[in-house]
Amino acid sequence: MAAETVIDFTGKIKDGQNITAVIRKSIEEAPKADLKFVFPKGVYHFSPAESFKKTYCITNHENGEKNIAFLFDGFRNVKIEGNETEFVFTGAMLPFLFVNSQGIELTGCSIDWSIPFYVQGEVICSMPKSKSYDVRFNSEGYDFQVADNRLVYPNQEGFSYSGIGESLVFDKYSKSPVYNSNTLDIHRKQNAMVEKLSNGDIRITEKIKSYPSVGSIIVFKGPNGENRYAPAIHALKSKDVVIRNVNVYHALGMGFLGEISENISLKNFNVCLREGTDRMLSATADATHFCNCRGNVVVDGCLFENMLDDGTNVHGTYVRIEKIISNRTLQAKLMHFQQGGFEFARPGDKNWFIIAPLINRQNENKIVDYRRLDDYTMELTFVKDLPKELKEGDLVENKTWNTDSFVMKNCTIRNHRARNIVLKTPGKTLIENNYLNSMMASILMRPEAYFWYEAGANENTVIRNNTFHNCILGGGEQAMLFISPRFAKNFDKSGWIDKNVVFENNTIHTFDNKIIHATSVNGLVIRNNKIIQTKDFKPYNPENPLVDLFHCKDVVVKGNMYQFDTPEFIRMDEDTRQTANINQK
C-alpha cells in the first residue's frame, strides 16, 4: 500500500482567511492518490474569483460553468478531515465536486454562505382584494434591492435572479411550512409588481391563488431554471464515498447529489439550520438525491430540515423512444430540461423496456453502443434485436445503474417543502427508525414518465418502526404513504408496477385521514401499526378512510390499532378485494 501524503493546514491558514487560491494550488500540486487534507478549527472563506472553473452538466440543476472550491477529478483514496471547520462561501459556488474518483472521505466540517441565495420577510399586511401584501424583509445577513418595480437579489459576486421567482410561506415560530401551504407554494412564470414603501416595507402586487397571512414568513428563492446553481456536495461517476459529521447550513441547490455513483454512505450528514439563526431555509432543493446510483447507499443518523424540496429521492431515469432506426438501434430522448447532458448509459449496461400500454419492466437487453447526438438525444444500440412491438413513445430504463440496497435509518426529516422520502428503485430498500414530518406525502413511491421521467418500479421495500407526525400539513391530493405511478396517456394501469411493500410497526400521530393510498401494487402488507389522530390541525379529508387501495394484488392488512374519526378503516376496489387478506377490526 502506498504511503499517504498528508497536507496539514494547521498554522498555514488563519481563522477568517479567504483560502480559495490556497486550496486550488494545493489540489493542483497534490498526488492523485492516497492523500489526506487536514483543516484546523476555524472559519475559512471561499469566493469565485480564484476558484476552479469547470463547465459540466449536473442533473436536476442548471448546467454551465461552475465555480468550484474543492475539485477532485480522477483521484483515489482521498480524506478531507475537518476539526469543527467552517467553510463559508460567497457568490455562486459549488463547494465540493468529486468526479471519476474512488475512496472519498469528507468529515468534520460545515458548509454555509455569507449571504444566502434567497430573501425572507414577515408579512405585515395582507390585502387580497387589492391583490397585494406588504413584507418587512430581513435586511441583516441578506442582500436585495427594489429597482424598476422588481425585487433584485441576492446581488452576490455579479449574480442576481431575473425575477422574484418561487416562494413558500412558513410559520414564524415553528419554522415549518404553514397549514395548507400547498396553496401558497407559488411557482411564478411572471414577475410581480414590487414597490418600496416610505416606512421601508415592500409591497408586492400580483394575482396568486392565495395570499399569505399576517405574521407569517414568506421566502423567495428565484425563478425555476435559475435557482439550482449546484449542490453543496456532488459525487459524479465516483465510488466508495463517505460523508460523516458534516453540516450543510445552506446550499444553492441540493445538499448532497449522488449521480451515476456507487456505494455512498452519509453518516450524521445534516442539512439543517444553524442553531440560533433567523434563517428559514437550508438547501434550496432536496437535502439528498441519488440519481442512477448503484451498490449500497446508506443514510444514517441525519437531520434534514427546512429545505425547499424532498428529504431524499432515490431513482433511475426513463428515456423516451423517439424512433426505431434499425432492428438493434433506436433514438431516445431525455425529457426534462434539467436532465440535459445526463449520461444515461454506457456500453455493457443492461436495460429494460417499458412497452405501452403496459407499465411494467419487460424484455431485458444490453447496450453495446451509446452515441450522444446532443444534450438530450442519443442513439442506443443493443446486443439483441429489439422487441417487434417496441415503438415511439415507449421507454428505456437502465437496469445496471440502480441501487442494490438503500437504507435510511435513525434520521429526522421535518419542516420542509415537498416529501420526506421519494423511492423509485428495484433494489432492497429499508426505511427504519426515522422521525418524519411532511408538507406533502411523507413517503412517495411513484415511478413516473410524465414530468421528470424518474424511473422506476420499487420491488422490495420495508418501512418499519418509524414515527410519522402531522404529515401532509400542506394539504393537496397526496397521502402519508402514497404509492401512485404516473405515466403518459399512452400507458394504462391494467398491470402492476410496484411490488413487495411492507409497512409495519410504525407509529402515526397525524390529523388527516389520508394515511395510505396505493395503486397498482403487487404484494402489499400493512400490519401492526399504531395510528392516533391529533387535534393540532383541522382534517382536510374527514370523509376518507385511513387506507385506500386501487387495483392492488395480494394485500395483507392485520393487527393495526387506530384511534381516529373515520367512516371506515379501509376501502378497496373490486380488483383489490379479490386477493386481499384482511384481518382488521
C-alpha positions as CSV (number, residue, x, y, z in Angstrom):
1,M,0.0,0.0,0.0
2,A,1.4,3.4,-1.0
3,A,2.3,5.9,1.8
4,E,-0.3,8.5,2.5
5,T,0.5,12.1,1.7
6,V,-0.7,14.4,4.4
7,I,-1.3,18.1,3.7
8,D,-2.0,19.7,7.1
9,F,-3.1,23.4,7.0
10,T,-2.6,23.9,10.7
11,G,-0.6,27.0,11.2
12,K,-0.6,27.7,7.4
13,I,-4.1,29.3,7.2
14,K,-5.7,31.8,9.5
15,D,-9.1,32.0,11.0
16,G,-11.2,34.3,8.8
17,Q,-8.9,34.0,5.8
18,N,-10.1,33.6,2.2
19,I,-8.3,30.3,1.2
20,T,-9.7,29.8,-2.3
21,A,-6.4,30.2,-4.0
22,V,-4.6,28.1,-1.3
23,I,-6.9,25.2,-1.8
24,R,-6.8,25.3,-5.5
25,K,-3.0,25.3,-5.6
26,S,-2.8,22.5,-3.0
27,I,-5.1,20.2,-5.0
28,E,-3.4,21.0,-8.3
29,E,0.0,20.1,-6.9
30,A,-1.1,17.1,-4.9
31,P,-0.7,13.5,-5.9
32,K,-3.8,11.9,-7.3
33,A,-3.9,9.0,-4.8
34,D,-3.5,8.3,-1.1
35,L,-4.0,11.8,0.0
36,K,-5.2,13.5,3.2
37,F,-6.1,17.1,3.8
38,V,-6.3,18.3,7.5
39,F,-8.0,21.5,8.4
40,P,-7.8,23.2,11.8
41,K,-10.8,24.6,13.7
42,G,-11.8,28.0,12.4
43,V,-13.9,29.8,9.8
44,Y,-12.4,29.9,6.2
45,H,-13.9,31.7,3.2
46,F,-14.2,31.0,-0.5
47,S,-15.2,33.2,-3.4
48,P,-15.5,32.6,-7.2
49,A,-12.5,34.7,-8.5
50,E,-9.7,32.2,-7.7
51,S,-11.7,29.0,-7.7
52,F,-11.6,26.1,-10.1
53,K,-13.7,26.6,-13.2
54,K,-15.4,23.7,-14.9
55,T,-18.2,23.6,-17.5
56,Y,-20.3,20.5,-16.9
57,C,-23.8,19.1,-16.5
58,I,-25.4,18.5,-13.2
59,T,-28.7,16.5,-13.1
60,N,-31.6,18.4,-11.7
61,H,-29.7,21.6,-11.6
62,E,-28.6,24.2,-14.1
63,N,-25.7,23.3,-16.4
64,G,-22.8,25.5,-17.3
65,E,-19.5,26.8,-16.0
66,K,-19.2,26.4,-12.2
67,N,-17.0,28.0,-9.6
68,I,-15.7,25.1,-7.5
69,A,-13.8,25.3,-4.3
70,F,-12.7,21.7,-3.9
71,L,-12.4,19.8,-7.3
72,F,-11.2,16.2,-7.2
73,D,-11.2,14.7,-10.7
74,G,-9.7,11.2,-11.1
75,F,-8.5,10.9,-7.5
76,R,-8.1,7.7,-5.4
77,N,-8.2,7.4,-1.6
78,V,-8.7,11.0,-0.5
79,K,-9.6,12.1,3.0
80,I,-10.6,15.6,3.8
81,E,-10.6,16.0,7.6
82,G,-12.1,19.0,9.3
83,N,-12.0,19.7,13.0
84,E,-15.2,21.7,13.5
85,T,-14.0,23.6,10.5
86,E,-16.4,26.0,8.9
87,F,-16.3,26.7,5.1
88,V,-18.2,29.9,4.2
89,F,-18.9,30.7,0.6
90,T,-19.7,34.0,-1.2
91,G,-21.4,34.1,-4.6
92,A,-22.3,31.3,-6.9
93,M,-20.1,28.4,-5.9
94,L,-20.1,24.6,-5.8
95,P,-18.2,23.7,-2.6
96,F,-17.2,20.0,-3.3
97,L,-17.1,18.1,-6.6
98,F,-15.8,14.5,-6.7
99,V,-15.8,13.2,-10.3
100,N,-14.3,10.0,-11.6
101,S,-12.9,9.4,-8.2
102,Q,-12.8,6.5,-5.7
103,G,-12.4,6.2,-1.9
104,I,-13.5,9.6,-0.8
105,E,-14.0,10.6,2.8
106,L,-15.2,14.0,4.0
107,T,-15.6,14.6,7.7
108,G,-15.8,17.2,10.5
109,C,-16.8,20.4,8.6
110,S,-19.7,22.7,7.8
111,I,-20.8,24.5,4.6
112,D,-22.5,27.9,4.7
113,W,-22.9,31.1,2.7
114,S,-22.1,34.6,4.0
115,I,-25.2,35.9,2.1
116,P,-27.9,33.2,1.2
117,F,-29.4,33.0,-2.2
118,Y,-32.9,33.8,-1.1
119,V,-34.7,36.5,0.8
120,Q,-37.3,36.3,3.6
121,G,-39.6,38.6,5.5
122,E,-42.6,38.9,7.8
123,V,-45.9,39.6,6.2
124,I,-47.1,42.8,7.8
125,C,-50.3,43.4,5.8
126,S,-52.3,41.1,3.5
127,M,-54.8,42.6,1.1
128,P,-56.4,40.0,-1.2
129,K,-59.0,42.5,-2.5
130,S,-56.2,44.7,-3.9
131,K,-54.1,41.6,-4.8
132,S,-51.2,42.7,-2.7
133,Y,-49.4,42.1,0.6
134,D,-46.7,44.0,2.5
135,V,-43.5,42.4,3.6
136,R,-40.9,43.5,6.1
137,F,-37.8,41.8,4.7
138,N,-34.9,40.7,6.9
139,S,-32.1,43.0,6.0
140,E,-29.2,41.9,8.2
141,G,-27.4,39.0,6.5
142,Y,-29.3,39.3,3.3
143,D,-28.8,41.4,0.1
144,F,-31.7,42.8,-2.0
145,Q,-33.0,46.0,-3.5
146,V,-36.0,47.3,-5.4
147,A,-35.3,48.6,-8.9
148,D,-37.7,49.2,-11.7
149,N,-40.6,47.6,-9.7
150,R,-38.6,44.4,-9.3
151,L,-37.1,42.7,-6.3
152,V,-33.4,42.2,-7.2
153,Y,-31.4,39.6,-5.1
154,P,-29.1,38.2,-3.9
155,N,-26.6,40.6,-5.6
156,Q,-23.6,38.4,-4.9
157,E,-20.4,38.5,-7.0
158,G,-22.4,39.7,-10.1
159,F,-25.2,37.2,-9.6
160,S,-28.9,38.2,-9.3
161,Y,-32.1,36.4,-10.3
162,S,-34.1,37.7,-13.2
163,G,-37.3,37.8,-11.2
164,I,-38.9,37.3,-7.8
165,G,-39.4,33.6,-8.6
166,E,-40.7,30.8,-6.4
167,S,-41.9,31.2,-2.9
168,L,-43.2,29.4,0.1
169,V,-44.7,30.6,3.4
170,F,-43.5,29.4,6.9
171,D,-44.8,29.7,10.4
172,K,-42.7,32.3,12.3
173,Y,-42.4,30.2,15.5
174,S,-42.3,26.6,14.4
175,K,-40.3,27.3,11.3
176,S,-42.5,24.8,9.4
177,P,-44.5,25.5,6.3
178,V,-47.8,26.8,7.3
179,Y,-51.0,24.8,7.4
180,N,-52.5,24.5,3.9
181,S,-49.2,25.7,2.4
182,N,-49.9,23.9,-0.8
183,T,-52.0,26.9,-1.8
184,L,-49.0,29.2,-1.0
185,D,-46.4,27.2,-2.9
186,I,-46.1,29.6,-5.7
187,H,-44.1,28.9,-8.9
188,R,-44.3,32.2,-10.8
189,K,-43.8,32.4,-14.5
190,Q,-44.1,36.2,-14.5
191,N,-42.7,38.9,-12.3
192,A,-44.7,40.5,-9.5
193,M,-45.0,44.3,-9.2
194,V,-42.8,45.4,-6.3
195,E,-42.6,48.8,-4.6
196,K,-40.8,50.1,-1.6
197,L,-43.0,52.0,0.9
198,S,-42.0,55.0,2.8
199,N,-41.6,53.0,6.0
200,G,-39.1,50.6,4.3
201,D,-41.6,47.7,3.9
202,I,-42.1,46.3,0.5
203,R,-45.5,45.9,-1.2
204,I,-45.9,43.0,-3.6
205,T,-48.8,43.1,-6.0
206,E,-49.7,40.1,-8.0
207,K,-52.6,37.7,-8.8
208,I,-52.0,34.4,-6.9
209,K,-54.4,31.7,-5.7
210,S,-53.9,32.5,-2.0
211,Y,-52.4,35.4,-0.1
212,P,-50.1,34.9,3.0
213,S,-51.4,35.6,6.4
214,V,-50.1,38.5,8.6
215,G,-47.3,37.3,10.9
216,S,-46.2,34.5,8.6
217,I,-42.7,34.4,7.0
218,I,-42.5,34.4,3.2
219,V,-39.4,33.1,1.4
220,F,-38.4,33.8,-2.2
221,K,-35.7,31.7,-3.9
222,G,-35.7,33.0,-7.6
223,P,-37.2,31.6,-10.8
224,N,-37.3,27.9,-11.8
225,G,-34.4,27.4,-14.2
226,E,-32.2,29.8,-12.2
227,N,-32.4,28.7,-8.6
228,R,-30.5,25.4,-8.7
229,Y,-26.9,26.5,-9.3
230,A,-25.2,23.5,-7.8
231,P,-25.4,21.1,-4.9
232,A,-23.2,21.6,-1.8
233,I,-21.5,18.2,-2.5
234,H,-21.6,16.4,-5.8
235,A,-20.4,12.9,-6.3
236,L,-20.4,12.2,-10.1
237,K,-19.2,8.9,-11.6
238,S,-17.5,8.1,-8.3
239,K,-17.3,5.1,-6.0
240,D,-17.0,4.5,-2.2
241,V,-17.9,7.9,-1.0
242,V,-18.3,8.6,2.8
243,I,-19.6,11.8,4.2
244,R,-19.6,11.9,8.0
245,N,-20.2,14.6,10.6
246,V,-20.8,17.3,8.1
247,N,-23.4,20.1,8.4
248,V,-24.8,21.9,5.4
249,Y,-26.4,25.1,6.6
250,H,-27.1,26.4,3.1
251,A,-26.8,25.2,-0.5
252,L,-27.6,26.7,-3.9
253,G,-29.4,23.5,-4.8
254,M,-29.3,20.1,-3.2
255,G,-27.3,19.3,-0.1
256,F,-25.8,16.1,-1.5
257,L,-26.2,14.8,-5.0
258,G,-25.0,11.3,-6.0
259,E,-25.1,10.9,-9.8
260,I,-24.0,7.7,-11.5
261,S,-22.0,6.7,-8.5
262,E,-21.5,3.6,-6.4
263,N,-21.5,2.9,-2.7
264,I,-22.3,6.0,-0.8
265,S,-22.5,6.4,3.0
266,L,-23.9,9.5,4.7
267,K,-23.5,9.3,8.5
268,N,-24.5,12.3,10.7
269,F,-24.7,14.4,7.5
270,N,-27.1,17.2,8.3
271,V,-28.8,19.7,6.0
272,C,-30.2,22.0,8.6
273,L,-30.5,25.4,10.2
274,R,-27.6,26.7,12.2
275,E,-28.5,26.9,15.9
276,G,-29.9,30.4,16.8
277,T,-30.3,31.6,13.2
278,D,-33.2,33.7,11.9
279,R,-33.0,31.9,8.6
280,M,-35.9,29.8,7.4
281,L,-34.1,27.8,4.7
282,S,-31.2,25.4,4.5
283,A,-30.9,24.0,0.9
284,T,-32.9,25.5,-1.9
285,A,-33.7,22.0,-3.2
286,D,-33.5,18.4,-1.9
287,A,-31.4,17.6,1.2
288,T,-30.1,14.4,-0.6
289,H,-30.7,13.0,-4.1
290,F,-29.4,9.8,-5.7
291,C,-29.8,9.5,-9.5
292,N,-28.8,6.2,-11.1
293,C,-26.6,5.2,-8.2
294,R,-25.7,1.6,-7.7
295,G,-24.2,-0.6,-5.0
296,N,-25.2,0.2,-1.4
297,V,-26.4,3.6,-0.3
298,V,-26.8,4.3,3.4
299,V,-28.2,7.4,5.1
300,D,-27.9,7.1,8.8
301,G,-28.4,9.4,11.8
302,C,-29.0,12.5,9.7
303,L,-31.1,15.7,10.2
304,F,-32.8,17.2,7.2
305,E,-34.9,20.3,7.8
306,N,-36.1,23.5,6.1
307,M,-35.2,22.5,2.6
308,L,-37.3,23.6,-0.4
309,D,-37.6,20.1,-1.7
310,D,-37.5,16.4,-0.7
311,G,-35.5,14.9,2.2
312,T,-34.2,12.3,-0.2
313,N,-35.1,11.0,-3.7
314,V,-33.7,7.7,-5.0
315,H,-34.4,7.0,-8.6
316,G,-33.3,6.0,-12.1
317,T,-34.1,7.6,-15.4
318,Y,-36.5,6.8,-18.2
319,V,-35.6,8.0,-21.7
320,R,-38.4,8.2,-24.3
321,I,-38.0,6.4,-27.6
322,E,-38.2,8.9,-30.5
323,K,-37.8,6.5,-33.4
324,I,-36.6,2.9,-34.3
325,I,-33.6,3.2,-36.5
326,S,-32.9,-0.5,-37.2
327,N,-33.6,-3.9,-35.6
328,R,-31.0,-3.2,-32.9
329,T,-30.7,0.6,-32.8
330,L,-33.1,3.3,-31.6
331,Q,-33.1,7.0,-30.9
332,A,-34.2,8.2,-27.4
333,K,-34.5,11.4,-25.5
334,L,-34.1,12.8,-22.0
335,M,-37.4,14.5,-21.3
336,H,-36.8,17.1,-18.6
337,F,-34.9,20.3,-19.2
338,Q,-32.7,19.8,-16.1
339,Q,-31.6,16.4,-17.4
340,G,-29.6,17.9,-20.3
341,G,-26.2,16.2,-20.6
342,F,-27.0,13.4,-18.3
343,E,-25.1,10.2,-19.2
344,F,-27.9,7.7,-19.5
345,A,-25.9,4.7,-20.4
346,R,-22.5,3.1,-21.2
347,P,-21.6,0.1,-23.4
348,G,-22.2,-3.0,-21.3
349,D,-25.1,-1.6,-19.3
350,K,-28.2,-3.8,-19.1
351,N,-31.6,-2.3,-19.6
352,W,-35.4,-2.8,-19.6
353,F,-38.0,-1.7,-22.0
354,I,-41.4,-0.4,-20.8
355,I,-43.7,-1.0,-23.8
356,A,-47.1,0.8,-23.8
357,P,-49.7,0.2,-22.9
358,L,-48.1,-1.9,-20.1
359,I,-46.2,-0.1,-17.3
360,N,-44.1,-2.9,-16.0
361,R,-40.5,-3.7,-17.0
362,Q,-40.0,-6.1,-20.0
363,N,-37.5,-7.5,-22.4
364,E,-34.1,-7.2,-20.8
365,N,-31.3,-6.3,-23.3
366,K,-27.7,-5.0,-23.2
367,I,-26.4,-1.8,-24.7
368,V,-23.3,-2.2,-26.9
369,D,-23.0,1.4,-28.2
370,Y,-24.1,4.7,-26.8
371,R,-23.8,7.8,-29.0
372,R,-24.9,11.2,-27.8
373,L,-26.4,13.4,-30.5
374,D,-27.0,16.5,-28.3
375,D,-27.6,17.2,-24.6
376,Y,-30.9,15.4,-24.7
377,T,-30.9,13.0,-27.6
378,M,-29.0,9.7,-28.0
379,E,-28.6,6.6,-30.2
380,L,-28.6,3.3,-28.3
381,T,-27.5,0.0,-30.0
382,F,-28.3,-3.3,-28.3
383,V,-26.7,-6.8,-28.4
384,K,-30.0,-8.4,-29.2
385,D,-32.8,-7.5,-31.6
386,L,-35.3,-5.0,-30.3
387,P,-38.8,-6.4,-29.5
388,K,-41.1,-6.2,-32.5
389,E,-43.7,-4.3,-30.6
390,L,-41.3,-1.6,-29.5
391,K,-42.3,1.8,-30.8
392,E,-42.1,5.6,-30.5
393,G,-43.3,6.7,-27.1
394,D,-42.1,3.6,-25.2
395,L,-39.4,3.9,-22.6
396,V,-35.9,2.6,-21.8
397,E,-34.7,2.2,-18.2
398,N,-31.1,1.4,-17.2
399,K,-31.0,-1.7,-15.1
400,T,-27.3,-1.7,-14.3
401,W,-27.3,1.7,-12.6
402,N,-29.8,1.1,-9.7
403,T,-29.1,0.7,-6.0
404,D,-28.6,-2.9,-4.8
405,S,-29.7,-1.6,-1.5
406,F,-30.9,1.7,0.0
407,V,-31.1,2.1,3.8
408,M,-32.4,5.2,5.6
409,K,-32.4,4.9,9.4
410,N,-32.3,6.9,12.5
411,C,-33.0,10.2,10.7
412,T,-35.2,13.2,11.4
413,I,-36.8,14.9,8.4
414,R,-39.0,17.9,9.1
415,N,-40.2,21.4,8.4
416,H,-39.6,21.5,4.7
417,R,-41.3,21.7,1.4
418,A,-42.4,18.5,-0.5
419,R,-41.9,14.9,0.5
420,N,-39.7,13.4,3.2
421,I,-38.7,10.4,1.1
422,V,-39.2,9.5,-2.6
423,L,-38.5,6.0,-3.6
424,K,-38.1,4.7,-7.2
425,T,-35.7,1.8,-7.1
426,P,-35.8,-2.0,-7.7
427,G,-33.2,-2.8,-5.1
428,K,-33.8,-3.7,-1.4
429,T,-35.0,-0.7,0.5
430,L,-35.2,-0.3,4.2
431,I,-36.7,2.8,5.9
432,E,-36.4,2.3,9.6
433,N,-36.5,4.2,12.9
434,N,-37.0,7.7,11.4
435,Y,-39.0,10.7,12.6
436,L,-40.9,12.1,9.7
437,N,-43.0,15.3,9.4
438,S,-44.0,16.4,5.9
439,M,-45.7,19.1,3.9
440,M,-46.8,16.7,1.2
441,A,-46.6,12.9,1.2
442,S,-44.2,11.6,3.8
443,I,-43.2,8.7,1.6
444,L,-43.9,8.8,-2.1
445,M,-43.4,5.8,-4.3
446,R,-44.0,6.9,-7.9
447,P,-42.3,5.6,-11.0
448,E,-43.1,8.4,-13.3
449,A,-42.9,9.1,-17.1
450,Y,-44.9,12.3,-17.1
451,F,-42.7,15.2,-16.0
452,W,-39.3,14.4,-14.5
453,Y,-39.2,10.9,-16.1
454,E,-37.8,9.4,-12.9
455,A,-37.7,5.6,-13.0
456,G,-38.8,3.2,-11.7
457,A,-40.7,0.5,-10.0
458,N,-40.0,-0.5,-6.4
459,E,-39.6,-4.2,-5.9
460,N,-38.6,-4.8,-2.3
461,T,-39.4,-2.1,0.2
462,V,-39.7,-2.4,4.0
463,I,-40.9,0.6,6.0
464,R,-40.9,-0.1,9.8
465,N,-40.5,1.3,13.2
466,N,-40.9,4.9,12.1
467,T,-42.7,7.8,13.7
468,F,-44.9,10.0,11.5
469,H,-46.1,13.3,12.9
470,N,-48.7,15.6,11.3
471,C,-47.8,14.7,7.8
472,I,-49.3,16.3,4.7
473,L,-49.5,19.6,6.6
474,G,-49.7,21.5,3.3
475,G,-52.8,19.7,2.0
476,G,-53.4,18.5,-1.5
477,E,-54.2,15.1,-3.0
478,Q,-51.4,13.0,-1.5
479,A,-51.5,10.5,1.4
480,M,-48.9,10.0,4.1
481,L,-47.7,6.8,2.3
482,F,-48.6,7.5,-1.4
483,I,-47.9,4.7,-3.9
484,S,-49.1,6.1,-7.2
485,P,-47.4,5.5,-10.6
486,R,-47.8,8.3,-13.1
487,F,-47.3,7.7,-16.8
488,A,-48.3,9.5,-20.1
489,K,-51.7,8.7,-21.7
490,N,-50.3,6.0,-24.0
491,F,-49.8,3.8,-20.9
492,D,-52.6,2.3,-18.8
493,K,-52.7,0.9,-15.3
494,S,-54.0,-2.6,-16.2
495,G,-50.9,-4.2,-14.8
496,W,-49.0,-3.9,-11.5
497,I,-45.8,-2.0,-11.2
498,D,-44.6,-1.6,-7.6
499,K,-44.4,-4.8,-5.6
500,N,-43.4,-6.3,-2.3
501,V,-44.1,-3.4,0.0
502,V,-44.2,-3.9,3.8
503,F,-45.4,-1.2,6.1
504,E,-45.2,-2.4,9.7
505,N,-44.8,-1.4,13.3
506,N,-45.0,2.3,12.6
507,T,-46.4,4.9,15.0
508,I,-48.5,7.6,13.3
509,H,-49.7,10.8,15.1
510,T,-51.4,12.9,12.5
511,F,-54.6,15.0,11.9
512,D,-55.8,14.0,8.5
513,N,-57.4,10.7,7.4
514,K,-55.3,10.0,4.3
515,I,-52.8,7.6,5.8
516,I,-52.1,5.2,2.9
517,H,-53.1,5.4,-0.7
518,A,-51.8,2.6,-3.0
519,T,-52.4,2.0,-6.7
520,S,-51.2,-1.0,-8.8
521,V,-49.1,-2.7,-6.1
522,N,-48.5,-6.5,-6.3
523,G,-47.8,-7.6,-2.7
524,L,-48.7,-5.0,0.0
525,V,-48.5,-5.7,3.7
526,I,-49.9,-3.3,6.3
527,R,-49.6,-4.7,9.8
528,N,-49.1,-3.8,13.5
529,N,-49.2,0.0,13.0
530,K,-50.4,2.4,15.6
531,I,-52.5,5.3,14.3
532,I,-53.6,8.1,16.6
533,Q,-55.4,11.2,15.4
534,T,-54.1,14.6,16.7
535,K,-56.2,17.7,17.1
536,D,-53.4,20.0,16.1
537,F,-55.0,20.9,12.7
538,K,-58.4,20.6,11.0
539,P,-58.5,17.5,8.8
540,Y,-58.6,18.1,5.1
541,N,-60.4,14.8,4.3
542,P,-62.6,13.7,7.2
543,E,-64.7,11.6,4.8
544,N,-61.8,9.5,3.7
545,P,-60.9,6.0,5.0
546,L,-57.4,5.7,6.5
547,V,-56.4,3.2,3.8
548,D,-57.4,3.5,0.2
549,L,-56.4,0.7,-2.3
550,F,-57.0,0.5,-6.0
551,H,-56.0,-2.3,-8.4
552,C,-53.7,-4.0,-6.0
553,K,-53.0,-7.7,-5.6
554,D,-52.2,-9.9,-2.6
555,V,-52.8,-7.3,0.0
556,V,-52.5,-8.3,3.7
557,V,-53.9,-6.0,6.4
558,K,-53.9,-7.0,10.0
559,G,-53.2,-6.0,13.6
560,N,-53.3,-2.2,13.1
561,M,-54.6,-0.2,16.1
562,Y,-56.3,3.1,15.4
563,Q,-57.9,5.9,17.3
564,F,-59.4,8.1,14.6
565,D,-62.6,9.8,13.5
566,T,-63.1,7.9,10.2
567,P,-66.1,6.4,8.3
568,E,-64.0,3.2,7.8
569,F,-60.5,1.9,8.2
570,I,-60.0,0.6,4.7
571,R,-61.6,1.0,1.2
572,M,-60.8,-1.3,-1.7
573,D,-61.9,-1.6,-5.3
574,E,-63.1,-5.0,-6.5
575,D,-59.7,-5.8,-8.2
576,T,-58.0,-5.5,-4.8
577,R,-60.7,-7.3,-2.8
578,Q,-60.4,-10.5,-4.9
579,T,-56.9,-11.4,-3.5
580,A,-56.9,-9.4,-0.2
581,N,-56.4,-10.9,3.2
582,I,-57.9,-8.5,5.7
583,N,-57.9,-9.3,9.4
584,Q,-58.6,-5.8,10.8
585,K,-61.3,-4.5,13.1
